[in-house]
């Protein structure tokens, strides 16, 4: 039996694996000095223990009576601290150094306005989780007094001080050492990578694709309130590696990518797209109604049944998914556009060594 003990000033929770694999919970009151509520910080009693709970019982956060007490941070119930500049837009030359403690029902947000004259402005604050898929918050009465924005884009994220604008195209320094790294994307997207593992790809090429996906993951806000990711390999048949809600944090997802196996066979792209539509983009497997559905197909050649592939791609898009196709090498052809549906969603690179050249572009398409 493996035993994990979570403790704090007034409560002790013991978690153990029984011989039949079930997790047992023991809660006991221990004697210690009480910490004033005004000084308490919202955090997990033991983050690793919480992750073990969720790995063994995925609905732990929603069903366990001790979830909010033992694992508030992992379960996403801790109030956040966010950058807060709702009145004065943040630009490449104007920073935000003000923070705010959000309500428990709020997330951090960045709302970005792309103005007609080409400049970009951001407002930062807290926002209700229920409206994180909205747009236009906070710019009323600000940019409207000048040029109307060409486009508004709202990003929500769920870690402290995560609402940092991306100024990688400017000379601006990061706002603070706790800020998100350059190129951080919080898209609120459900993303499925559909990866060709046919014989023509080869193991070295396959490894470079997995490394490329890891790089994409490193820039996303992985989590149940941010971006979720599934991976489906395909040759003759689809090989699902995990559903959208199987990994709820970036570290576990990156670790899982390390052990993705390589198979061999033909290029049955249509079957893979059908599997995504019928099995992955399902509420019971983590698909969120308010999140953008994105399929990223990575392939080095034409599918073995063009008609079936295009039919399945059309069905997937008709159900609301956006398909991005990344073609590698000289064997890719016009089928890329047929799958993507629009020319702008079909991307080509000359070889696997050049995948990093389109990393930023793929990230933007995911968002």
Secondary structure, DSSP 4 states (H G I P E B T S, - for coil): --EEEEE-SSEEEEEEE-TTS-EEEEEEE---PPPPGGG-----S-HHHHHHHHHH-TTHHHH-TTHHHH-TTTTT-SPPEEE-EEEEEE-SS-----EEEPPTTEEEEEEEEEETTS-EEEEEEEEEGGGTT---TT-TTTGGGSSPEEEEEEEEE-STT------TTS-PPPS-TTSPPTT-B---EEEEEEEE--TTTHHHHHHHHHHHHHHHHHTB-BSTTSBEEEEEEESSSEEEEE-TTS--SHHHHHHHHHT---------HHHHHHHIIIIISSGGGT--TTSEEEEEEEESS--S-HHHHHHHHHHHHHTT-EEEEEEESTT--THHHHHHSSGGGEEEESSGGGGGGGHHHHHHHH-
